[in-house]
């Protein structure tokens, strides 16, 4: 699912955890896994490309 970076920053990242094992929020463009879809939105590359998943359903 494509989201804006502002929306992504309020979603939990499965890779980022605190020292007491709590999940942290997405870093957006500061993360190596972030993939830009266009100038204002993107997706987590860890989950795969959502456009390919949508095309496979059709």
PDBQT receptor file of N, H, CA, C and O in Angstrom, charges set to zero:
ATOM      1  N   UNK A   1       0.834  -1.162   0.000  1.00  0.00    +0.000 N 
ATOM      2  CA  UNK A   1       0.000   0.000   0.000  1.00  0.00    +0.000 C 
ATOM      3  C   UNK A   1       0.895   1.247   0.000  1.00  0.00    +0.000 C 
ATOM      4  O   UNK A   1       1.783   1.383   0.841  1.00  0.00    +0.000 OA
ATOM      5  N   UNK A   2       0.654   2.131  -0.932  1.00  0.00    +0.000 N 
ATOM      6  H   UNK A   2      -0.067   2.020  -1.616  1.00  0.00    +0.000 HD
ATOM      7  CA  UNK A   2       1.406   3.375  -1.003  1.00  0.00    +0.000 C 
ATOM      8  C   UNK A   2       0.877   4.342   0.045  1.00  0.00    +0.000 C 
ATOM      9  O   UNK A   2      -0.334   4.521   0.170  1.00  0.00    +0.000 OA
ATOM     10  N   UNK A   3       1.768   4.962   0.793  1.00  0.00    +0.000 N 
ATOM     11  H   UNK A   3       2.752   4.817   0.692  1.00  0.00    +0.000 HD
ATOM     12  CA  UNK A   3       1.395   5.951   1.801  1.00  0.00    +0.000 C 
ATOM     13  C   UNK A   3       2.353   7.127   1.709  1.00  0.00    +0.000 C 
ATOM     14  O   UNK A   3       3.456   7.004   1.177  1.00  0.00    +0.000 OA
ATOM     15  N   UNK A   4       1.924   8.262   2.230  1.00  0.00    +0.000 N 
ATOM     16  H   UNK A   4       1.028   8.362   2.663  1.00  0.00    +0.000 HD
ATOM     17  CA  UNK A   4       2.828   9.403   2.296  1.00  0.00    +0.000 C 
ATOM     18  C   UNK A   4       3.811   9.162   3.439  1.00  0.00    +0.000 C 
ATOM     19  O   UNK A   4       3.552   8.352   4.329  1.00  0.00    +0.000 OA
ATOM     20  N   UNK A   5       4.919   9.858   3.408  1.00  0.00    +0.000 N 
ATOM     21  H   UNK A   5       5.129  10.516   2.684  1.00  0.00    +0.000 HD
ATOM     22  CA  UNK A   5       5.894   9.680   4.475  1.00  0.00    +0.000 C 
ATOM     23  C   UNK A   5       5.310  10.107   5.822  1.00  0.00    +0.000 C 
ATOM     24  O   UNK A   5       5.632   9.526   6.858  1.00  0.00    +0.000 OA
ATOM     25  N   UNK A   6       4.465  11.106   5.798  1.00  0.00    +0.000 N 
ATOM     26  H   UNK A   6       4.204  11.578   4.956  1.00  0.00    +0.000 HD
ATOM     27  CA  UNK A   6       3.829  11.570   7.037  1.00  0.00    +0.000 C 
ATOM     28  C   UNK A   6       2.961  10.465   7.654  1.00  0.00    +0.000 C 
ATOM     29  O   UNK A   6       2.970  10.277   8.870  1.00  0.00    +0.000 OA
ATOM     30  N   UNK A   7       2.221   9.744   6.827  1.00  0.00    +0.000 N 
ATOM     31  H   UNK A   7       2.214   9.896   5.839  1.00  0.00    +0.000 HD
ATOM     32  CA  UNK A   7       1.402   8.626   7.311  1.00  0.00    +0.000 C 
ATOM     33  C   UNK A   7       2.282   7.477   7.799  1.00  0.00    +0.000 C 
ATOM     34  O   UNK A   7       1.975   6.848   8.812  1.00  0.00    +0.000 OA
ATOM     35  N   UNK A   8       3.366   7.201   7.088  1.00  0.00    +0.000 N 
ATOM     36  H   UNK A   8       3.615   7.711   6.265  1.00  0.00    +0.000 HD
ATOM     37  CA  UNK A   8       4.248   6.084   7.425  1.00  0.00    +0.000 C 
ATOM     38  C   UNK A   8       4.900   6.276   8.790  1.00  0.00    +0.000 C 
ATOM     39  O   UNK A   8       5.138   5.301   9.503  1.00  0.00    +0.000 OA
ATOM     40  N   UNK A   9       5.186   7.502   9.154  1.00  0.00    +0.000 N 
ATOM     41  H   UNK A   9       4.992   8.294   8.575  1.00  0.00    +0.000 HD
ATOM     42  CA  UNK A   9       5.856   7.760  10.421  1.00  0.00    +0.000 C 
ATOM     43  C   UNK A   9       5.000   7.410  11.630  1.00  0.00    +0.000 C 
ATOM     44  O   UNK A   9       5.496   7.439  12.756  1.00  0.00    +0.000 OA
ATOM     45  N   UNK A  10       3.724   7.078  11.427  1.00  0.00    +0.000 N 
ATOM     46  H   UNK A  10       3.321   7.054  10.512  1.00  0.00    +0.000 HD
ATOM     47  CA  UNK A  10       2.855   6.651  12.516  1.00  0.00    +0.000 C 
ATOM     48  C   UNK A  10       2.537   5.164  12.443  1.00  0.00    +0.000 C 
ATOM     49  O   UNK A  10       1.594   4.701  13.084  1.00  0.00    +0.000 OA
ATOM     50  N   UNK A  11       3.307   4.419  11.674  1.00  0.00    +0.000 N 
ATOM     51  H   UNK A  11       4.072   4.796  11.153  1.00  0.00    +0.000 HD
ATOM     52  CA  UNK A  11       3.158   2.961  11.581  1.00  0.00    +0.000 C 
ATOM     53  C   UNK A  11       4.402   2.315  12.192  1.00  0.00    +0.000 C 
ATOM     54  O   UNK A  11       5.504   2.860  12.119  1.00  0.00    +0.000 OA
ATOM     55  N   UNK A  12       4.202   1.161  12.785  1.00  0.00    +0.000 N 
ATOM     56  H   UNK A  12       3.308   0.719  12.843  1.00  0.00    +0.000 HD
ATOM     57  CA  UNK A  12       5.318   0.475  13.430  1.00  0.00    +0.000 C 
ATOM     58  C   UNK A  12       6.182  -0.264  12.419  1.00  0.00    +0.000 C 
ATOM     59  O   UNK A  12       5.688  -0.825  11.442  1.00  0.00    +0.000 OA
ATOM     60  N   UNK A  13       7.476  -0.249  12.678  1.00  0.00    +0.000 N 
ATOM     61  H   UNK A  13       7.877   0.207  13.472  1.00  0.00    +0.000 HD
ATOM     62  CA  UNK A  13       8.433  -0.968  11.849  1.00  0.00    +0.000 C 
ATOM     63  C   UNK A  13       8.786  -2.286  12.542  1.00  0.00    +0.000 C 
ATOM     64  O   UNK A  13       9.117  -2.273  13.728  1.00  0.00    +0.000 OA
ATOM     65  N   UNK A  14       8.727  -3.415  11.847  1.00  0.00    +0.000 N 
ATOM     66  H   UNK A  14       8.458  -3.426  10.884  1.00  0.00    +0.000 HD
ATOM     67  CA  UNK A  14       9.061  -4.694  12.482  1.00  0.00    +0.000 C 
ATOM     68  C   UNK A  14      10.558  -4.864  12.768  1.00  0.00    +0.000 C 
ATOM     69  O   UNK A  14      10.939  -5.755  13.527  1.00  0.00    +0.000 OA
ATOM     70  N   UNK A  15      11.402  -4.027  12.175  1.00  0.00    +0.000 N 
ATOM     71  H   UNK A  15      11.092  -3.304  11.558  1.00  0.00    +0.000 HD
ATOM     72  CA  UNK A  15      12.842  -4.145  12.383  1.00  0.00    +0.000 C 
ATOM     73  C   UNK A  15      13.394  -3.244  13.482  1.00  0.00    +0.000 C 
ATOM     74  O   UNK A  15      14.441  -3.534  14.062  1.00  0.00    +0.000 OA
ATOM     75  N   UNK A  16      12.694  -2.156  13.764  1.00  0.00    +0.000 N 
ATOM     76  H   UNK A  16      11.844  -1.920  13.293  1.00  0.00    +0.000 HD
ATOM     77  CA  UNK A  16      13.187  -1.207  14.761  1.00  0.00    +0.000 C 
ATOM     78  C   UNK A  16      12.574  -1.503  16.125  1.00  0.00    +0.000 C 
ATOM     79  O   UNK A  16      11.354  -1.515  16.287  1.00  0.00    +0.000 OA
ATOM     80  N   UNK A  17      13.443  -1.740  17.094  1.00  0.00    +0.000 N 
ATOM     81  H   UNK A  17      14.434  -1.731  16.961  1.00  0.00    +0.000 HD
ATOM     82  CA  UNK A  17      12.969  -2.003  18.454  1.00  0.00    +0.000 C 
ATOM     83  C   UNK A  17      13.835  -1.237  19.442  1.00  0.00    +0.000 C 
ATOM     84  O   UNK A  17      15.007  -0.964  19.183  1.00  0.00    +0.000 OA
ATOM     85  N   UNK A  18      13.237  -0.895  20.580  1.00  0.00    +0.000 N 
ATOM     86  H   UNK A  18      12.285  -1.117  20.791  1.00  0.00    +0.000 HD
ATOM     87  CA  UNK A  18      13.967  -0.220  21.641  1.00  0.00    +0.000 C 
ATOM     88  C   UNK A  18      14.750  -1.252  22.445  1.00  0.00    +0.000 C 
ATOM     89  O   UNK A  18      14.644  -2.453  22.195  1.00  0.00    +0.000 OA
ATOM     90  N   UNK A  19      15.527  -0.786  23.399  1.00  0.00    +0.000 N 
ATOM     91  H   UNK A  19      15.613   0.189  23.602  1.00  0.00    +0.000 HD
ATOM     92  CA  UNK A  19      16.316  -1.704  24.224  1.00  0.00    +0.000 C 
ATOM     93  C   UNK A  19      15.443  -2.634  25.069  1.00  0.00    +0.000 C 
ATOM     94  O   UNK A  19      15.895  -3.706  25.473  1.00  0.00    +0.000 OA
ATOM     95  N   UNK A  20      14.195  -2.233  25.340  1.00  0.00    +0.000 N 
ATOM     96  H   UNK A  20      13.828  -1.362  25.012  1.00  0.00    +0.000 HD
ATOM     97  CA  UNK A  20      13.293  -3.099  26.106  1.00  0.00    +0.000 C 
ATOM     98  C   UNK A  20      12.283  -3.816  25.195  1.00  0.00    +0.000 C 
ATOM     99  O   UNK A  20      11.201  -4.199  25.642  1.00  0.00    +0.000 OA
ATOM    100  N   UNK A  21      12.642  -3.991  23.931  1.00  0.00    +0.000 N 
ATOM    101  H   UNK A  21      13.521  -3.679  23.568  1.00  0.00    +0.000 HD
ATOM    102  CA  UNK A  21      11.893  -4.790  22.950  1.00  0.00    +0.000 C 
ATOM    103  C   UNK A  21      10.532  -4.213  22.534  1.00  0.00    +0.000 C 
ATOM    104  O   UNK A  21       9.639  -4.966  22.148  1.00  0.00    +0.000 OA
ATOM    105  N   UNK A  22      10.370  -2.909  22.609  1.00  0.00    +0.000 N 
ATOM    106  H   UNK A  22      11.096  -2.297  22.923  1.00  0.00    +0.000 HD
ATOM    107  CA  UNK A  22       9.149  -2.272  22.117  1.00  0.00    +0.000 C 
ATOM    108  C   UNK A  22       9.394  -1.809  20.690  1.00  0.00    +0.000 C 
ATOM    109  O   UNK A  22      10.500  -1.394  20.344  1.00  0.00    +0.000 OA
ATOM    110  N   UNK A  23       8.366  -1.881  19.870  1.00  0.00    +0.000 N 
ATOM    111  H   UNK A  23       7.467  -2.217  20.151  1.00  0.00    +0.000 HD
ATOM    112  CA  UNK A  23       8.521  -1.486  18.470  1.00  0.00    +0.000 C 
ATOM    113  C   UNK A  23       8.573   0.031  18.333  1.00  0.00    +0.000 C 
ATOM    114  O   UNK A  23       7.938   0.763  19.092  1.00  0.00    +0.000 OA
ATOM    115  N   UNK A  24       9.347   0.488  17.345  1.00  0.00    +0.000 N 
ATOM    116  H   UNK A  24       9.864  -0.106  16.728  1.00  0.00    +0.000 HD
ATOM    117  CA  UNK A  24       9.469   1.918  17.059  1.00  0.00    +0.000 C 
ATOM    118  C   UNK A  24       8.724   2.238  15.768  1.00  0.00    +0.000 C 
ATOM    119  O   UNK A  24       8.361   1.337  15.012  1.00  0.00    +0.000 OA
ATOM    120  N   UNK A  25       8.502   3.514  15.524  1.00  0.00    +0.000 N 
ATOM    121  H   UNK A  25       8.797   4.246  16.138  1.00  0.00    +0.000 HD
ATOM    122  CA  UNK A  25       7.801   3.952  14.327  1.00  0.00    +0.000 C 
ATOM    123  C   UNK A  25       8.719   3.958  13.103  1.00  0.00    +0.000 C 
ATOM    124  O   UNK A  25       9.943   3.998  13.223  1.00  0.00    +0.000 OA
ATOM    125  N   UNK A  26       8.105   3.917  11.944  1.00  0.00    +0.000 N 
ATOM    126  H   UNK A  26       7.111   3.884  11.846  1.00  0.00    +0.000 HD
ATOM    127  CA  UNK A  26       8.792   3.956  10.658  1.00  0.00    +0.000 C 
ATOM    128  C   UNK A  26       9.616   5.242  10.530  1.00  0.00    +0.000 C 
ATOM    129  O   UNK A  26       9.222   6.295  11.030  1.00  0.00    +0.000 OA
ATOM    130  N   UNK A  27      10.754   5.139   9.860  1.00  0.00    +0.000 N 
ATOM    131  H   UNK A  27      11.074   4.283   9.454  1.00  0.00    +0.000 HD
ATOM    132  CA  UNK A  27      11.623   6.288   9.633  1.00  0.00    +0.000 C 
ATOM    133  C   UNK A  27      11.378   6.957   8.277  1.00  0.00    +0.000 C 
ATOM    134  O   UNK A  27      11.924   8.026   8.004  1.00  0.00    +0.000 OA
ATOM    135  N   UNK A  28      10.571   6.341   7.444  1.00  0.00    +0.000 N 
ATOM    136  H   UNK A  28      10.127   5.472   7.666  1.00  0.00    +0.000 HD
ATOM    137  CA  UNK A  28      10.283   6.909   6.125  1.00  0.00    +0.000 C 
ATOM    138  C   UNK A  28      11.519   6.950   5.249  1.00  0.00    +0.000 C 
ATOM    139  O   UNK A  28      12.198   5.935   5.095  1.00  0.00    +0.000 OA
ATOM    140  N   UNK A  29      11.822   8.091   4.677  1.00  0.00    +0.000 N 
ATOM    141  H   UNK A  29      11.271   8.916   4.802  1.00  0.00    +0.000 HD
ATOM    142  CA  UNK A  29      12.940   8.210   3.746  1.00  0.00    +0.000 C 
ATOM    143  C   UNK A  29      14.302   8.033   4.406  1.00  0.00    +0.000 C 
ATOM    144  O   UNK A  29      15.305   7.883   3.708  1.00  0.00    +0.000 OA
ATOM    145  N   UNK A  30      14.360   8.046   5.715  1.00  0.00    +0.000 N 
ATOM    146  H   UNK A  30      13.546   8.168   6.283  1.00  0.00    +0.000 HD
ATOM    147  CA  UNK A  30      15.612   7.837   6.433  1.00  0.00    +0.000 C 
ATOM    148  C   UNK A  30      15.963   6.349   6.548  1.00  0.00    +0.000 C 
ATOM    149  O   UNK A  30      17.030   6.007   7.059  1.00  0.00    +0.000 OA
ATOM    150  N   UNK A  31      15.092   5.476   6.086  1.00  0.00    +0.000 N 
ATOM    151  H   UNK A  31      14.226   5.754   5.671  1.00  0.00    +0.000 HD
ATOM    152  CA  UNK A  31      15.289   4.033   6.176  1.00  0.00    +0.000 C 
ATOM    153  C   UNK A  31      15.759   3.473   4.832  1.00  0.00    +0.000 C 
ATOM    154  O   UNK A  31      15.341   3.946   3.775  1.00  0.00    +0.000 OA
ATOM    155  N   UNK A  32      16.630   2.464   4.880  1.00  0.00    +0.000 N 
ATOM    156  H   UNK A  32      16.970   2.079   5.738  1.00  0.00    +0.000 HD
ATOM    157  CA  UNK A  32      17.119   1.834   3.654  1.00  0.00    +0.000 C 
ATOM    158  C   UNK A  32      16.026   1.059   2.927  1.00  0.00    +0.000 C 
ATOM    159  O   UNK A  32      16.129   0.837   1.721  1.00  0.00    +0.000 OA
ATOM    160  N   UNK A  33      14.984   0.646   3.639  1.00  0.00    +0.000 N 
ATOM    161  H   UNK A  33      14.900   0.826   4.619  1.00  0.00    +0.000 HD
ATOM    162  CA  UNK A  33      13.910  -0.149   3.037  1.00  0.00    +0.000 C 
ATOM    163  C   UNK A  33      12.835   0.701   2.356  1.00  0.00    +0.000 C 
ATOM    164  O   UNK A  33      12.023   0.174   1.596  1.00  0.00    +0.000 OA
ATOM    165  N   UNK A  34      12.823   2.015   2.621  1.00  0.00    +0.000 N 
ATOM    166  H   UNK A  34      13.483   2.444   3.238  1.00  0.00    +0.000 HD
ATOM    167  CA  UNK A  34      11.803   2.898   2.040  1.00  0.00    +0.000 C 
ATOM    168  C   UNK A  34      11.984   2.999   0.535  1.00  0.00    +0.000 C 
ATOM    169  O   UNK A  34      13.087   3.260   0.055  1.00  0.00    +0.000 OA
ATOM    170  N   UNK A  35      10.919   2.797  -0.199  1.00  0.00    +0.000 N 
ATOM    171  H   UNK A  35      10.023   2.585   0.192  1.00  0.00    +0.000 HD
ATOM    172  CA  UNK A  35      10.941   2.905  -1.659  1.00  0.00    +0.000 C 
ATOM    173  C   UNK A  35       9.956   3.986  -2.088  1.00  0.00    +0.000 C 
ATOM    174  O   UNK A  35       8.790   3.956  -1.696  1.00  0.00    +0.000 OA
ATOM    175  N   UNK A  36      10.412   4.926  -2.881  1.00  0.00    +0.000 N 
ATOM    176  H   UNK A  36      11.359   4.951  -3.200  1.00  0.00    +0.000 HD
ATOM    177  CA  UNK A  36       9.565   6.020  -3.347  1.00  0.00    +0.000 C 
ATOM    178  C   UNK A  36       8.701   5.545  -4.503  1.00  0.00    +0.000 C 
ATOM    179  O   UNK A  36       9.197   4.931  -5.448  1.00  0.00    +0.000 OA
ATOM    180  N   UNK A  37       7.408   5.831  -4.425  1.00  0.00    +0.000 N 
ATOM    181  H   UNK A  37       7.005   6.330  -3.658  1.00  0.00    +0.000 HD
ATOM    182  CA  UNK A  37       6.494   5.502  -5.509  1.00  0.00    +0.000 C 
ATOM    183  C   UNK A  37       6.360   6.698  -6.452  1.00  0.00    +0.000 C 
ATOM    184  O   UNK A  37       6.293   6.536  -7.670  1.00  0.00    +0.000 OA
ATOM    185  N   UNK A  38       6.324   7.874  -5.883  1.00  0.00    +0.000 N 
ATOM    186  H   UNK A  38       6.379   8.005  -4.893  1.00  0.00    +0.000 HD
ATOM    187  CA  UNK A  38       6.330   9.125  -6.638  1.00  0.00    +0.000 C 
ATOM    188  C   UNK A  38       6.897  10.205  -5.721  1.00  0.00    +0.000 C 
ATOM    189  O   UNK A  38       7.524   9.882  -4.712  1.00  0.00    +0.000 OA
ATOM    190  N   UNK A  39       6.692  11.474  -6.049  1.00  0.00    +0.000 N 
ATOM    191  H   UNK A  39       6.183  11.737  -6.868  1.00  0.00    +0.000 HD
ATOM    192  CA  UNK A  39       7.312  12.555  -5.286  1.00  0.00    +0.000 C 
ATOM    193  C   UNK A  39       6.818  12.643  -3.842  1.00  0.00    +0.000 C 
ATOM    194  O   UNK A  39       7.555  13.110  -2.973  1.00  0.00    +0.000 OA
ATOM    195  N   UNK A  40       5.598  12.208  -3.569  1.00  0.00    +0.000 N 
ATOM    196  H   UNK A  40       4.999  11.829  -4.275  1.00  0.00    +0.000 HD
ATOM    197  CA  UNK A  40       5.067  12.381  -2.215  1.00  0.00    +0.000 C 
ATOM    198  C   UNK A  40       4.678  11.097  -1.500  1.00  0.00    +0.000 C 
ATOM    199  O   UNK A  40       4.319  11.150  -0.324  1.00  0.00    +0.000 OA
ATOM    200  N   UNK A  41       4.734   9.971  -2.146  1.00  0.00    +0.000 N 
ATOM    201  H   UNK A  41       5.027   9.928  -3.102  1.00  0.00    +0.000 HD
ATOM    202  CA  UNK A  41       4.354   8.726  -1.467  1.00  0.00    +0.000 C 
ATOM    203  C   UNK A  41       5.369   7.625  -1.727  1.00  0.00    +0.000 C 
ATOM    204  O   UNK A  41       6.224   7.733  -2.606  1.00  0.00    +0.000 OA
ATOM    205  N   UNK A  42       5.252   6.556  -0.934  1.00  0.00    +0.000 N 
ATOM    206  H   UNK A  42       4.558   6.468  -0.220  1.00  0.00    +0.000 HD
ATOM    207  CA  UNK A  42       6.156   5.438  -1.067  1.00  0.00    +0.000 C 
ATOM    208  C   UNK A  42       5.620   4.231  -0.317  1.00  0.00    +0.000 C 
ATOM    209  O   UNK A  42       4.437   4.170   0.020  1.00  0.00    +0.000 OA
ATOM    210  N   UNK A  43       6.508   3.264  -0.059  1.00  0.00    +0.000 N 
ATOM    211  H   UNK A  43       7.469   3.314  -0.333  1.00  0.00    +0.000 HD
ATOM    212  CA  UNK A  43       6.101   2.053   0.641  1.00  0.00    +0.000 C 
ATOM    213  C   UNK A  43       7.327   1.414   1.279  1.00  0.00    +0.000 C 
ATOM    214  O   UNK A  43       8.463   1.769   0.965  1.00  0.00    +0.000 OA
ATOM    215  N   UNK A  44       7.081   0.472   2.175  1.00  0.00    +0.000 N 
ATOM    216  H   UNK A  44       6.159   0.184   2.431  1.00  0.00    +0.000 HD
ATOM    217  CA  UNK A  44       8.166  -0.268   2.809  1.00  0.00    +0.000 C 
ATOM    218  C   UNK A  44       8.616  -1.361   1.854  1.00  0.00    +0.000 C 
ATOM    219  O   UNK A  44       7.822  -2.229   1.490  1.00  0.00    +0.000 OA
ATOM    220  N   UNK A  45       9.865  -1.331   1.447  1.00  0.00    +0.000 N 
ATOM    221  H   UNK A  45      10.510  -0.626   1.743  1.00  0.00    +0.000 HD
ATOM    222  CA  UNK A  45      10.393  -2.326   0.531  1.00  0.00    +0.000 C 
ATOM    223  C   UNK A  45      10.481  -3.708   1.140  1.00  0.00    +0.000 C 
ATOM    224  O   UNK A  45      10.560  -4.701   0.417  1.00  0.00    +0.000 OA
ATOM    225  N   UNK A  46      10.467  -3.784   2.459  1.00  0.00    +0.000 N 
ATOM    226  H   UNK A  46      10.403  -2.976   3.046  1.00  0.00    +0.000 HD
ATOM    227  CA  UNK A  46      10.513  -5.065   3.146  1.00  0.00    +0.000 C 
ATOM    228  C   UNK A  46       9.268  -5.894   2.844  1.00  0.00    +0.000 C 
ATOM    229  O   UNK A  46       9.333  -7.123   2.808  1.00  0.00    +0.000 OA
ATOM    230  N   UNK A  47       8.165  -5.243   2.633  1.00  0.00    +0.000 N 
ATOM    231  H   UNK A  47       8.113  -4.244   2.663  1.00  0.00    +0.000 HD
ATOM    232  CA  UNK A  47       6.905  -5.933   2.366  1.00  0.00    +0.000 C 
ATOM    233  C   UNK A  47       6.724  -6.279   0.893  1.00  0.00    +0.000 C 
ATOM    234  O   UNK A  47       5.760  -6.958   0.539  1.00  0.00    +0.000 OA
ATOM    235  N   UNK A  48       7.617  -5.832   0.036  1.00  0.00    +0.000 N 
ATOM    236  H   UNK A  48       8.400  -5.280   0.323  1.00  0.00    +0.000 HD
ATOM    237  CA  UNK A  48       7.483  -6.077  -1.393  1.00  0.00    +0.000 C 
ATOM    238  C   UNK A  48       6.777  -4.923  -2.087  1.00  0.00    +0.000 C 
ATOM    239  O   UNK A  48       6.267  -4.016  -1.430  1.00  0.00    +0.000 OA
ATOM    240  N   UNK A  49       6.748  -4.956  -3.386  1.00  0.00    +0.000 N 
ATOM    241  H   UNK A  49       7.163  -5.693  -3.920  1.00  0.00    +0.000 HD
ATOM    242  CA  UNK A  49       6.141  -3.882  -4.173  1.00  0.00    +0.000 C 
ATOM    243  C   UNK A  49       4.625  -4.070  -4.243  1.00  0.00    +0.000 C 
ATOM    244  O   UNK A  49       4.162  -5.075  -4.781  1.00  0.00    +0.000 OA
ATOM    245  N   UNK A  50       3.841  -3.122  -3.711  1.00  0.00    +0.000 N 
ATOM    246  H   UNK A  50       4.217  -2.305  -3.274  1.00  0.00    +0.000 HD
ATOM    247  CA  UNK A  50       2.378  -3.286  -3.723  1.00  0.00    +0.000 C 
ATOM    248  C   UNK A  50       1.783  -3.226  -5.118  1.00  0.00    +0.000 C 
ATOM    249  O   UNK A  50       0.714  -3.796  -5.337  1.00  0.00    +0.000 OA
ATOM    250  N   UNK A  51       2.422  -2.565  -6.066  1.00  0.00    +0.000 N 
ATOM    251  H   UNK A  51       3.291  -2.102  -5.888  1.00  0.00    +0.000 HD
ATOM    252  CA  UNK A  51       1.896  -2.491  -7.428  1.00  0.00    +0.000 C 
ATOM    253  C   UNK A  51       1.952  -3.863  -8.090  1.00  0.00    +0.000 C 
ATOM    254  O   UNK A  51       1.041  -4.219  -8.838  1.00  0.00    +0.000 OA
ATOM    255  N   UNK A  52       2.991  -4.632  -7.833  1.00  0.00    +0.000 N 
ATOM    256  H   UNK A  52       3.731  -4.343  -7.225  1.00  0.00    +0.000 HD
ATOM    257  CA  UNK A  52       3.111  -5.979  -8.373  1.00  0.00    +0.000 C 
ATOM    258  C   UNK A  52       2.050  -6.890  -7.764  1.00  0.00    +0.000 C 
ATOM    259  O   UNK A  52       1.470  -7.723  -8.460  1.00  0.00    +0.000 OA
ATOM    260  N   UNK A  53       1.801  -6.735  -6.484  1.00  0.00    +0.000 N 
ATOM    261  H   UNK A  53       2.273  -6.059  -5.918  1.00  0.00    +0.000 HD
ATOM    262  CA  UNK A  53       0.782  -7.544  -5.809  1.00  0.00    +0.000 C 
ATOM    263  C   UNK A  53      -0.608  -7.243  -6.355  1.00  0.00    +0.000 C 
ATOM    264  O   UNK A  53      -1.419  -8.154  -6.519  1.00  0.00    +0.000 OA
ATOM    265  N   UNK A  54      -0.887  -5.979  -6.636  1.00  0.00    +0.000 N 
ATOM    266  H   UNK A  54      -0.228  -5.239  -6.503  1.00  0.00    +0.000 HD
ATOM    267  CA  UNK A  54      -2.185  -5.611  -7.204  1.00  0.00    +0.000 C 
ATOM    268  C   UNK A  54      -2.355  -6.160  -8.627  1.00  0.00    +0.000 C 
ATOM    269  O   UNK A  54      -3.445  -6.595  -8.999  1.00  0.00    +0.000 OA
ATOM    270  N   UNK A  55      -1.289  -6.139  -9.409  1.00  0.00    +0.000 N 
ATOM    271  H   UNK A  55      -0.404  -5.786  -9.107  1.00  0.00    +0.000 HD
ATOM    272  CA  UNK A  55      -1.343  -6.638 -10.773  1.00  0.00    +0.000 C 
ATOM    273  C   UNK A  55      -1.563  -8.145 -10.794  1.00  0.00    +0.000 C 
ATOM    274  O   UNK A  55      -2.234  -8.665 -11.685  1.00  0.00    +0.000 OA
ATOM    275  N   UNK A  56      -1.003  -8.841  -9.822  1.00  0.00    +0.000 N 
ATOM    276  H   UNK A  56      -0.458  -8.419  -9.098  1.00  0.00    +0.000 HD
ATOM    277  CA  UNK A  56      -1.156 -10.295  -9.760  1.00  0.00    +0.000 C 
ATOM    278  C   UNK A  56      -2.593 -10.713  -9.432  1.00  0.00    +0.000 C 
ATOM    279  O   UNK A  56      -3.041 -11.787  -9.834  1.00  0.00    +0.000 OA
ATOM    280  N   UNK A  57      -3.308  -9.858  -8.700  1.00  0.00    +0.000 N 
ATOM    281  H   UNK A  57      -2.944  -8.986  -8.373  1.00  0.00    +0.000 HD
ATOM    282  CA  UNK A  57      -4.699 -10.157  -8.339  1.00  0.00    +0.000 C 
ATOM    283  C   UNK A  57      -5.631 -10.009  -9.537  1.00  0.00    +0.000 C 
ATOM    284  O   UNK A  57      -6.656 -10.686  -9.616  1.00  0.00    +0.000 OA
ATOM    285  N   UNK A  58      -5.279  -9.127 -10.467  1.00  0.00    +0.000 N 
ATOM    286  H   UNK A  58      -4.446  -8.577 -10.403  1.00  0.00    +0.000 HD
ATOM    287  CA  UNK A  58      -6.159  -8.853 -11.622  1.00  0.00    +0.000 C 
ATOM    288  C   UNK A  58      -6.150  -9.948 -12.647  1.00  0.00    +0.000 C 
ATOM    289  O   UNK A  58      -6.839  -9.849 -13.662  1.00  0.00    +0.000 OA
TER     290      UNK A  58
